[in-house]
């Protein structure tokens, strides 16, 4: 699979370079902002008053807010690879797993924009974690500038000043594409930092798959503080864009790579693991304050960026061009009812040796407005990793420790799952009541299962052929034997 898609990518890229080498760059600037581990619901715009995100809200109010946006996978590297390549992560070989590898044989939108004349770069995390053998796939690194963070576990990288350095290096007559990737709100957190910064612990809504205890609330408050810290950095960069007179021709996209780093969220294909915030503004192009119910995938962004720049989309990209939704509200309703009525996500592997012999836990899921259908292809394995460590739950956190000591929630978050799961999102927002075995939902399950199978077959997912262990073979370029407390992922 890997060699086939790599070769297709090389051919596509070569054709594109030949056909576009003489064209003048006419596209907009692109500011792509990707936070690290933030579920869709945790912005003040989305209705979480306990967390303040005025700058995310500013982008949502200035443009379009997607209430149903999904990452391709609930783990950092696979999700970020999918965004860059504009493809389902399972097409990307060793770039589709945490601490995998990315190289120039995989088509990526930043490289295409750079070859077309864009000034490209990044600050913060960038792609990964993993090994980028041909240099950072997101462009030149700008991480030299540091500052004093709001808490000891927040990154000291000064995203704003690094962005200014990037702009200073930009030739005056070319557009830019910048990847702003804060490390926040990734774990670890400074315990008590949220409450110490006036986040009201009593006002926090604890998801139903976690016990509503003081420890969980405190941990979520610390998570909220890091969301607010990266939102402040976003605000500073937006001000810089405005000061440089670039706001009128800059497409600004703000999202996250996957959901919150809590049990039964990150590393799962439940809503809190793969559903992410997404707001897009483009002054003079996108009408302000429009909320779209279209179900979109972050792999749709690469084709959208290329189309906005007047470039052809490589045939290997499976993502969809969102420009019709962004620029023409008259098409939004009809398109969302047909082309954007569902999306597909998946999972393979998070940390090294979460299961015996480094086995993966292959999942594919289909998400609609009302339902999520999940197929577990190796349901005999432990979804959160082998007990007692359950290492696919990030690190040793207060919430993980709290769950491991609570028999009811230990079962909810770590128990083995059946091969099929079906949840009614309207009646069961936390996906606690599996309907897959109920006769009255048999027809719904069959329709969604058939649609999922069609998408997987068309995209040549190896699980279609029954090979559920394809991703076991790919190397892990992180620490060779990370301890159970590992959180650097």
C-alpha positions as CSV (number, residue, x, y, z in Angstrom):
1,X,0.0,0.0,0.0
2,X,2.7,2.5,1.0
3,X,4.8,2.2,-2.1
4,X,1.7,2.5,-4.3
5,X,0.4,5.7,-2.8
6,X,4.0,7.2,-2.6
7,X,4.5,6.6,-6.3
8,X,1.1,8.1,-7.1
9,X,2.0,11.1,-5.0
10,X,5.4,11.5,-6.8
11,X,3.7,11.3,-10.2
12,X,1.0,13.7,-9.2
13,X,3.4,16.2,-7.7
14,X,5.7,16.1,-10.8
15,X,2.7,16.8,-13.1
16,X,1.5,19.6,-10.9
17,X,5.0,21.2,-10.8
18,X,5.3,21.1,-14.6
19,X,1.9,22.5,-15.2
20,X,2.1,25.3,-12.7
21,X,5.7,26.4,-12.7
22,X,5.1,29.4,-14.9
23,X,2.0,30.6,-13.1
24,X,1.9,33.7,-10.9
25,X,0.9,33.1,-7.3
26,X,-2.4,34.8,-6.7
27,X,-3.8,33.0,-3.7
28,X,-4.5,34.4,-0.2
29,X,-2.2,34.2,2.8
30,X,-3.1,31.2,4.9
31,X,-2.8,31.1,8.7
32,X,-3.5,27.5,9.9
33,X,-3.8,27.3,13.7
34,X,-3.9,23.8,15.2
35,X,-4.1,23.3,19.0
36,X,-2.9,20.1,20.6
37,X,-5.7,17.9,22.2
38,X,-8.9,20.0,22.4
39,X,-12.4,18.7,22.0
40,X,-14.9,20.6,19.9
41,X,-17.1,21.6,22.8
42,X,-14.4,23.4,24.8
43,X,-14.6,26.9,23.4
44,X,-16.8,29.7,24.7
45,X,-18.3,30.0,21.2
46,X,-19.5,26.3,21.4
47,X,-21.2,26.9,24.7
48,X,-18.7,26.1,27.4
49,X,-18.8,29.3,29.5
50,X,-16.3,27.9,32.0
51,X,-13.5,28.4,29.4
52,X,-12.8,31.8,27.7
53,X,-11.7,31.7,24.1
54,X,-12.4,35.3,22.8
55,X,-10.0,34.9,19.8
56,X,-11.4,31.6,18.6
57,X,-14.8,33.2,19.0
58,X,-13.5,36.2,16.9
59,X,-12.7,33.9,14.0
60,X,-16.0,32.1,14.3
61,X,-17.9,35.4,14.4
62,X,-16.0,36.8,11.4
63,X,-16.5,33.8,9.2
64,X,-17.9,30.3,9.4
65,X,-18.1,27.9,12.3
66,X,-18.4,24.2,11.7
67,X,-20.2,22.5,14.5
68,X,-19.4,19.0,13.1
69,X,-15.7,18.8,12.3
70,X,-13.7,15.7,12.8
71,X,-10.0,14.7,12.8
72,X,-9.1,11.7,10.7
73,X,-7.7,10.0,13.8
74,X,-7.7,10.7,17.6
75,X,-3.9,10.8,17.9
76,X,-1.5,13.5,17.0
77,X,0.8,12.2,14.3
78,X,-1.9,10.4,12.3
79,X,-4.2,13.4,12.4
80,X,-1.5,15.9,11.4
81,X,-0.3,13.7,8.6
82,X,-3.9,13.4,7.3
83,X,-4.2,17.2,7.3
84,X,-1.0,17.8,5.4
85,X,-1.7,15.0,2.9
86,X,-5.4,15.7,2.4
87,X,-6.1,12.0,2.8
88,X,-7.4,9.4,5.2
89,X,-4.5,8.5,7.5
90,X,-4.7,4.8,6.6
91,X,-3.4,5.6,3.2
92,X,-0.2,7.1,4.5
93,X,1.7,4.1,5.8
94,X,4.2,4.9,8.6
95,X,3.1,8.5,8.7
96,X,-0.2,7.3,10.0
97,X,1.0,6.3,13.5
98,X,2.3,8.2,16.5
99,X,6.1,8.7,16.2
100,X,6.0,7.5,12.6
101,X,7.8,8.9,9.6
102,X,7.0,11.5,7.0
103,X,9.0,12.1,3.9
104,X,8.7,14.0,0.6
105,X,7.2,11.0,-1.2
106,X,3.9,11.8,0.6
107,X,2.1,14.7,-1.1
108,X,1.5,17.6,1.3
109,X,-0.1,20.9,0.8
110,X,2.6,23.0,2.4
111,X,5.2,21.6,0.0
112,X,2.9,22.3,-3.0
113,X,2.3,25.8,-1.8
114,X,6.0,26.4,-1.3
115,X,6.9,25.1,-4.8
116,X,4.2,27.4,-6.2
117,X,5.9,30.4,-4.6
118,X,4.4,30.7,-1.1
119,X,6.5,31.6,1.9
120,X,6.0,28.7,4.3
121,X,6.9,28.0,7.9
122,X,5.7,27.1,11.4
123,X,6.1,27.7,15.1
124,X,5.3,25.4,17.9
125,X,4.8,21.6,17.5
126,X,4.5,21.4,13.7
127,X,4.0,17.9,12.3
128,X,4.5,14.9,14.5
129,X,5.8,13.7,16.8
130,X,7.9,11.6,14.5
131,X,10.8,11.5,12.1
132,X,10.7,13.9,9.2
133,X,13.5,12.6,7.0
134,X,13.4,15.4,4.4
135,X,13.0,18.3,6.9
136,X,9.8,19.6,8.5
137,X,6.9,18.9,6.1
138,X,5.2,22.1,7.4
139,X,8.0,24.4,6.3
140,X,10.9,26.3,8.0
141,X,11.0,26.2,11.7
142,X,10.5,29.4,13.7
143,X,11.0,28.4,17.4
144,X,14.0,30.4,18.5
145,X,12.1,33.0,20.5
146,X,10.9,32.2,24.0
147,X,9.0,33.9,26.8
148,X,7.9,33.3,30.4
149,X,4.7,31.1,30.3
150,X,1.6,31.4,32.5
151,X,2.4,28.1,34.3
152,X,5.4,25.7,34.5
153,X,3.9,23.2,32.1
154,X,3.0,25.6,29.3
155,X,5.5,25.9,26.5
156,X,8.0,28.8,26.7
157,X,7.9,29.2,22.9
158,X,6.9,32.8,22.0
159,X,4.6,32.1,19.2
160,X,4.0,35.7,18.4
161,X,7.6,36.8,18.1
162,X,8.4,33.8,16.1
163,X,5.6,34.6,13.7
164,X,7.1,38.2,13.4
165,X,10.4,36.6,12.4
166,X,8.6,34.6,9.8
167,X,7.0,37.7,8.3
168,X,10.3,39.5,8.4
169,X,11.8,36.7,6.2
170,X,8.9,36.8,3.7
171,X,9.5,38.6,0.4
172,X,7.1,41.4,0.0
173,X,5.5,40.2,-3.2
174,X,4.5,36.6,-2.2
175,X,1.8,35.2,0.0
176,X,2.5,33.1,3.1
177,X,1.2,29.9,4.5
178,X,2.0,29.6,8.2
179,X,1.4,26.6,10.5
180,X,0.8,27.9,14.1
181,X,0.8,24.9,16.4
182,X,0.7,25.6,20.1
183,X,1.7,22.7,22.4
184,X,-1.4,23.5,24.5
185,X,-3.6,22.0,25.9
186,X,-1.4,18.8,25.7
187,X,-0.5,17.2,29.0
188,X,1.2,17.5,31.5
189,X,-0.5,20.3,33.4
190,X,0.5,22.2,36.5
191,X,-1.9,20.8,39.1
192,X,-4.1,23.6,40.5
193,X,-3.1,26.1,37.8
194,X,-6.6,26.5,36.5
195,X,-8.3,27.2,39.8
196,X,-5.4,29.5,40.6
197,X,-6.2,31.5,37.5
198,X,-9.9,32.1,38.4
199,X,-11.5,29.2,36.5
200,X,-14.6,28.3,38.4
201,X,-14.2,24.5,39.2
202,X,-17.8,24.4,40.4
203,X,-19.1,25.6,37.0
204,X,-17.3,22.9,34.9
205,X,-19.4,20.4,33.0
206,X,-17.9,16.9,33.5
207,X,-18.6,14.5,30.5
208,X,-20.8,11.6,31.5
209,X,-18.0,9.0,30.8
210,X,-15.9,10.5,33.7
211,X,-16.8,10.5,37.4
212,X,-17.9,13.9,38.6
213,X,-15.4,14.4,41.4
214,X,-13.2,17.3,42.6
215,X,-10.1,15.6,41.1
216,X,-11.7,15.5,37.6
217,X,-13.0,19.0,37.9
218,X,-9.6,20.3,39.0
219,X,-7.9,18.5,36.1
220,X,-10.3,19.9,33.6
221,X,-9.7,23.4,35.0
222,X,-6.0,22.9,34.4
223,X,-6.9,21.8,30.8
224,X,-9.0,24.9,30.4
225,X,-6.2,27.2,31.5
226,X,-4.0,25.8,28.7
227,X,-6.8,26.3,26.2
228,X,-7.0,29.9,27.3
229,X,-3.2,30.3,27.1
230,X,-3.1,29.3,23.4
231,X,-6.1,31.4,22.7
232,X,-4.3,34.5,24.0
233,X,-1.3,33.6,21.7
234,X,-3.8,33.4,18.8
235,X,-5.1,36.9,19.7
236,X,-1.6,38.4,19.7
237,X,-0.9,36.9,16.2
238,X,-4.2,38.1,14.9
239,X,-3.2,41.6,16.1
240,X,0.1,41.3,14.3
241,X,-1.6,40.3,11.0
242,X,-3.9,43.3,11.4
243,X,-1.0,45.7,12.1
244,X,0.8,44.5,9.0
245,X,-2.2,45.2,6.9
246,X,-2.6,41.5,5.9
247,X,-6.0,40.7,7.4
248,X,-8.0,41.5,4.2
249,X,-6.3,38.7,2.2
250,X,-5.6,36.1,4.9
251,X,-7.6,32.9,5.3
252,X,-7.5,32.0,9.0
253,X,-8.3,28.5,10.1
254,X,-8.4,27.5,13.8
255,X,-8.9,23.8,14.9
256,X,-7.3,21.0,16.9
257,X,-5.6,17.8,16.0
258,X,-7.8,15.6,18.2
259,X,-9.8,15.6,21.4
260,X,-9.1,16.2,25.1
261,X,-6.4,14.0,26.7
262,X,-8.7,12.3,29.2
263,X,-9.9,8.7,29.5
264,X,-12.4,7.7,26.7
265,X,-11.6,10.8,24.7
266,X,-8.2,11.0,23.0
267,X,-7.2,7.7,21.4
268,X,-10.8,6.8,20.9
269,X,-13.3,7.4,18.1
270,X,-16.0,8.6,20.4
271,X,-17.0,12.2,19.9
272,X,-14.7,13.6,22.6
273,X,-11.8,11.9,20.8
274,X,-12.2,12.9,17.2
275,X,-14.7,15.9,17.1
276,X,-12.7,19.1,17.1
277,X,-13.4,22.9,16.9
278,X,-13.2,24.5,13.5
279,X,-13.6,28.1,12.5
280,X,-12.6,29.7,9.2
281,X,-12.5,33.4,8.3
282,X,-11.5,35.2,5.2
283,X,-12.3,38.9,5.1
284,X,-14.4,40.0,2.1
285,X,-14.8,36.3,1.0
286,X,-16.7,34.5,3.8
287,X,-19.8,36.1,5.2
288,X,-19.5,36.7,8.9
289,X,-21.2,34.7,11.7
290,X,-22.4,31.7,9.7
291,X,-22.7,28.3,11.5
292,X,-22.6,25.2,9.2
293,X,-24.0,21.8,10.2
294,X,-22.0,20.2,7.3
295,X,-20.0,17.3,8.6
296,X,-16.4,17.9,7.6
297,X,-13.0,16.3,8.1
298,X,-9.7,18.0,8.6
299,X,-8.4,16.1,5.6
300,X,-10.7,18.5,3.6
301,X,-8.4,21.4,4.4
302,X,-5.5,20.6,2.1
303,X,-7.7,20.6,-1.1
304,X,-9.4,23.7,0.2
305,X,-6.1,25.6,0.6
306,X,-4.8,24.5,-2.8
307,X,-8.1,25.5,-4.5
308,X,-8.0,28.9,-2.8
309,X,-4.6,29.4,-4.2
310,X,-5.8,28.6,-7.7
311,X,-3.9,25.3,-7.8
312,X,-5.0,21.8,-8.9
313,X,-5.7,19.2,-6.2
314,X,-3.6,16.0,-6.6
315,X,-5.7,13.0,-7.4
316,X,-4.4,11.1,-4.4
317,X,-6.1,13.5,-2.0
318,X,-9.3,12.0,-0.6
319,X,-10.3,15.2,1.1
320,X,-13.1,17.5,-0.3
321,X,-12.8,21.1,-1.3
322,X,-14.7,23.2,1.2
323,X,-14.7,26.4,-0.9
324,X,-18.3,26.1,-2.1
325,X,-19.4,25.9,1.6
326,X,-17.2,28.8,2.6
327,X,-18.0,31.2,-0.2
328,X,-21.6,30.5,-1.3
329,X,-24.2,30.2,1.4
330,X,-26.8,29.3,-1.2
331,X,-25.0,26.0,-1.7
332,X,-24.3,25.2,1.9
333,X,-27.6,23.6,2.8
334,X,-27.9,21.4,-0.3
335,X,-24.3,20.3,-0.2
336,X,-24.3,19.5,3.5
337,X,-27.4,17.3,3.0
338,X,-25.6,15.1,0.4
339,X,-21.8,15.5,0.2
340,X,-21.3,16.5,3.8
341,X,-23.8,14.3,5.6
342,X,-21.2,12.0,7.1
343,X,-17.4,11.5,7.6
344,X,-15.2,8.6,8.5
345,X,-12.5,8.4,11.1
346,X,-10.2,5.7,12.4
347,X,-7.5,4.6,14.8
348,X,-4.5,2.2,14.8
349,X,-1.8,2.9,17.4
350,X,-0.9,5.5,20.0
351,X,2.0,4.8,22.4
352,X,4.6,2.1,22.0
353,X,3.8,-1.4,23.5
354,X,0.4,-0.3,24.8
355,X,-0.5,-4.0,24.0
356,X,1.5,-7.1,24.0
357,X,3.9,-7.3,21.0
358,X,3.0,-3.7,20.2
359,X,-0.4,-4.7,18.7
360,X,-2.6,-2.0,17.3
361,X,-6.3,-1.5,18.0
362,X,-7.7,-0.9,14.5
363,X,-11.0,1.1,14.5
364,X,-13.0,2.7,11.7
365,X,-16.0,4.8,12.4
366,X,-18.7,6.6,10.4
367,X,-20.2,9.8,11.9
368,X,-23.5,11.3,10.9
369,X,-25.7,14.0,12.4
370,X,-27.6,11.5,14.5
371,X,-25.5,8.4,14.8
372,X,-21.9,7.1,15.1
373,X,-21.2,3.6,13.9
374,X,-17.9,2.1,15.1
375,X,-16.2,-1.0,13.9
376,X,-13.6,-2.6,16.1
377,X,-11.6,-5.0,14.0
378,X,-9.7,-6.6,16.8
379,X,-12.2,-6.6,19.6
380,X,-10.4,-9.3,21.5
381,X,-7.7,-6.7,22.4
382,X,-7.8,-4.0,25.1
383,X,-8.9,-0.7,23.5
384,X,-7.0,1.5,26.0
385,X,-4.0,-0.8,26.2
386,X,-3.3,-3.8,28.3
387,X,-4.1,-3.7,32.0
388,X,-3.1,-2.6,34.5
389,X,-1.2,0.3,32.7
390,X,-3.8,1.1,30.0
391,X,-1.1,3.1,28.3
392,X,-3.2,4.5,25.4
393,X,-4.7,6.8,28.0
394,X,-2.2,9.7,28.1
395,X,0.4,9.4,30.8
396,X,-0.2,9.4,34.5
397,X,-2.7,12.1,35.0
398,X,-5.0,12.9,38.0
399,X,-8.0,11.9,35.8
400,X,-6.5,8.6,34.8
401,X,-5.6,7.8,38.4
402,X,-9.1,8.7,39.5
403,X,-10.7,6.5,36.9
404,X,-8.4,3.5,37.6
405,X,-9.6,3.7,41.2
406,X,-13.3,3.7,40.3
407,X,-14.7,0.4,39.3
408,X,-17.7,1.8,37.4
409,X,-15.7,4.3,35.3
410,X,-12.8,1.9,34.9
411,X,-15.3,-0.4,33.0
412,X,-16.6,2.5,31.0
413,X,-13.2,3.8,29.9
414,X,-11.1,0.6,29.5
415,X,-13.3,-2.5,29.0
416,X,-13.1,-4.6,25.9
417,X,-15.6,-3.6,23.3
418,X,-17.8,-5.6,20.9
419,X,-16.9,-5.7,17.2
420,X,-19.7,-3.2,16.4
421,X,-20.9,-0.1,18.3
422,X,-23.8,2.2,17.4
423,X,-24.8,5.3,19.4
424,X,-27.6,7.8,19.0
425,X,-25.9,11.1,19.4
426,X,-29.1,13.0,20.0
427,X,-30.2,10.9,23.0
428,X,-26.8,9.7,24.2
429,X,-24.2,12.5,23.8
430,X,-21.5,10.6,25.7
431,X,-22.0,7.3,23.8
432,X,-22.7,5.1,26.8
433,X,-25.6,3.1,25.4
434,X,-24.6,0.7,22.6
435,X,-27.5,0.1,20.3
436,X,-25.7,-2.3,17.8
437,X,-27.3,-5.5,19.1
438,X,-30.9,-4.1,19.4
439,X,-33.3,-5.4,16.6
440,X,-35.0,-2.0,16.3
441,X,-31.7,-0.5,15.2
442,X,-30.6,-3.3,12.9
443,X,-31.6,-1.4,9.7
444,X,-29.8,1.8,10.8
445,X,-26.7,-0.2,11.6
446,X,-26.7,-2.0,8.3
447,X,-27.0,1.2,6.3
448,X,-24.2,2.9,8.2
449,X,-22.0,-0.2,8.0
450,X,-22.5,-0.5,4.3
451,X,-21.6,3.2,3.8
452,X,-18.5,2.8,5.9
453,X,-17.4,-0.3,4.0
454,X,-17.9,1.6,0.7
455,X,-15.6,4.4,1.8
456,X,-13.0,2.0,3.1
457,X,-13.0,0.0,-0.1
458,X,-12.8,3.1,-2.3
459,X,-9.9,4.5,-0.3
460,X,-8.2,1.0,-0.4
461,X,-8.0,0.7,3.4
462,X,-6.0,-2.5,4.2
463,X,-8.7,-3.6,6.7
464,X,-11.0,-4.2,3.8
465,X,-8.9,-7.2,2.7
466,X,-8.9,-8.5,6.3
467,X,-5.4,-7.4,7.1
468,X,-5.9,-5.9,10.6
469,X,-2.2,-5.9,11.5
470,X,-0.8,-3.7,8.7
471,X,0.2,-0.9,11.0
472,X,2.0,-3.3,13.4
473,X,5.0,-3.3,11.1
474,X,5.7,0.4,11.1
475,X,8.6,1.6,13.4
476,X,8.2,3.8,16.4
477,X,10.8,6.6,16.3
478,X,10.2,7.8,19.9
479,X,11.9,6.4,23.0
480,X,12.3,2.7,22.5
481,X,10.9,1.8,25.9
482,X,9.0,4.7,27.2
483,X,7.7,4.4,30.8
484,X,4.0,4.2,31.6
485,X,4.1,7.9,32.6
486,X,5.0,9.0,29.0
487,X,3.1,12.1,28.0
488,X,5.3,13.5,25.3
489,X,3.1,12.6,22.3
